[in-house]
Amino acid sequence: MKARSFRVLTSLLATLTALGAAAQEEGVLDSAVVRNRLYRPAGHPELSLSVGLPVQTHLTAHYFFDVGLAYNLFDTLAVEARAGYAASRHTGLARSISESFLDRQDKKITDELEDLWQMNFHGVAGVRWAPVYGKLSLVSDIPAHFQAYLWAGGGVGSFKRKSVIQCSHVVDRTAGVCDDRTSLDDRGTAREDFWVHETRVAPVVSGALGFRFFILDKHGVKLEVRDWIFRDSYRVNLLRDDWEAGRETGEKAPSPGLTHLVQFDLGYTFSF
């Protein structure tokens, strides 16, 4: 997943760079406007609301809902705090793995899967640097003023993890059942599942590349690609019989690596 996330982010950055270069070649960016800014955010606090959608999914999918409060120290530099909640779920791939794995009698010793932690509540603080100010003449009489910016910061998040291969109470291994449903044909009868659950609180680092389009003096729209990064954690060399009997087994992966959640954010900003 890490390699895929890097390739996706690199592709998006290259696309945005190419669009900026093409705009400069065609004269869309007006240098006079850059020297004489119509909108000067310096000295103004700013409230923002944003929704984040996953750029790609693997075992989990996240949908972010964030609120941000920023203060523009200068026209090009601001400090911002963001907090919110990420609604997360297992993807179809994860569910497919969980249904097929219980029927694997040959998997007596196994490792847990990477990148299975799901972020929920989170809060970060960072710096937004906007060195580029310009105007897009999308329609000759309606120019769109914008800032291109980079954002970097860190904070903390709460996480949950539900295994898709370690069941503590196997009802029917051949049917891939890990819950207390009364009928194997009726998924809606299950009241409890027995996949192993874990929770934790851990540090989070976040970075973004985005554009802010000004609408009148106080309003704006933000478009950004944001990466949420946190340390992964999972167990290896698990003896399935011991785990499913409730006995401790396996050990933590010595080098679990980092998980990347790459999102596309759409936001609204209001300056006071």
HELIX and SHEET records of a PDB file:
HELIX    1   1 LYS A    2  GLU A   25  1                                  24    
HELIX    2   2 SER A   31  ARG A   35  1                                   5    
HELIX    3   3 GLY A   92  PHE A  101  1                                  10    
HELIX    4   4 ARG A  187  THR A  189  5                                   3    
HELIX    5   5 ARG A  240  GLU A  244  1                                   5    
SHEET    1   A 9 PRO A  45  PRO A  54  0                                        
SHEET    2   A 9 THR A  60  ASN A  72 -1                                        
SHEET    3   A 9 LEU A  77  HIS A  90 -1                                        
SHEET    4   A 9 GLN A 118  VAL A 139 -1                                        
SHEET    5   A 9 ILE A 142  CYS A 167 -1                                        
SHEET    6   A 9 TRP A 195  ILE A 215 -1                                        
SHEET    7   A 9 HIS A 219  ARG A 231 -1                                        
SHEET    8   A 9 LEU A 258  SER A 271 -1                                        
SHEET    9   A 9 PRO A  45  PRO A  54 -1                                        
SHEET    1   B 2 ILE A 109  THR A 110  0                                        
SHEET    2   B 2 LEU A 238  LEU A 239 -1                                        
SHEET    1   C 2 ARG A 235  VAL A 236  0                                        
SHEET    2   C 2 GLU A 251  LYS A 252 -1                                        
END                                                                             
